[in-house]
Amino acid sequence: MEEWDYNELIEYVSEVFDNSIDDGLNALQAGGRCLYEFANVIEEGDTEKTIFYISVAHLQMNSGVLSARIYEEVNNIVKSFDIDNFVDVLGTNDAKDLSLRIESLKTKIQSAEIIG
């Protein structure tokens, strides 16, 4: 994570999502815009990819929906997440925060409406 700070990436994803909603897009379209805007970030590495998808999933689920594409990625992240793989890159506090965000998704994802 050379270019991005943990909280900075979460904030930027949220900003693009919220701006998309303000532009009249729905939560699914806003997630799609985030995918487009952050395509290079997702490719930087597993840490950036994980933070991005967890952030977008939370944003979409707060709107009551979750796109199938985001769901597939998040489901894989949830299944394979190991905090030890993130401590060296993020530091202990941010890795713990990411772990808590992932844990909260495990329950939320059960009641989300998966679309697409």
N, C-alpha and C positions, 0 to 999 in steps of 0.2 A: 504494500500500500504506500508507494512512494509519493503519489500525487494527492492522495486523499487521506484526511483524518476520518476516523470512524464516524463521529458525530456530524462532521461536515458532509459526508456522503449521504447520510440519512436525511439531513436537512435539505440538501439539493434535490434529492428524489422527491421529498415531500413538496418542495416548492414547485417543481415541474408538474407534479400531479395536481396540486391545488390550482395552479395557473391554468391548467387544462380544463379543470372543472369550471373555473371562472370564465373561460372562453366558450363555455356551453357544451363541452364534451361530457359524456357520462363516465362512470368509474371504469368501465371496460375500455373505452376509448382513451381515457387518461392513462391507464396502464400501458396501452399500446404506444402512446406517445413517449412514455418513460422508457419503454424498451428501445424505441428508436433513438431517443436523445442520449441514452446511456449505453448504446451498443458497444462502444470502445471500452468503456469501464468494465462491462461484464466480461470482456475478453482479457482484461489485465491479469486476472487470477481468481482462484477459488474464493479468496477472502472477499474481494470486491463483489463477485458474483453472489455470494451468500448474503452479504449485507443488502445488496440491491433487491434481490428477490424477496427477502424477508420484509423489507421496507414496503415494497409495492403490495405485497400480500396483505399486510396490516392496513394499508390505505384503502385497498379495494374492499376488504372485509368490513371496514368501518362504514362502508356504503352499502353493505349487505350482499355483495356479489364477489365472485372470484373467477377470473378468466381461467379456462382450462389450461392454457400454456403456463400461467403463473402457478397454478395448482400443481402441475406435473413437476416443475422445478422445485417448488417448496416441499412437496412430498418427498422427493429424493433427498433434499437437504435435511429434512427432519429425520429421515431414516438413517442417514449416515453421519450426522453431526457428532463430532467429538471435540469438546472444548479445548483439549490439549493441542489440537492442530492449529488453534487460533491464538493461543496465549503469546507465543513468540512474536507474532506479527502485530497483534492489537494491544498487548499488555493485559494484565489480569483483570482490571476493572471493566474494560470494554469487552473482553471475551466473556465475562460473566453477564454483562448486559445483553450481549448477543444471545447467549444461552437462555436467558430469561425470556427474551422476545420469541425465540424458537419454541420454548415450552408453552408460552401463551398461545402460539399458533396451533399447537397440537389439539387444544380443546376447541378453539374458535373454528378451525377448519372443518370440524365435524358438522357444524350447523350452517356453513356457508353454502350459498347457491352457486354451484359451478356452472359457468356458461361458456359455450363455444367449444 
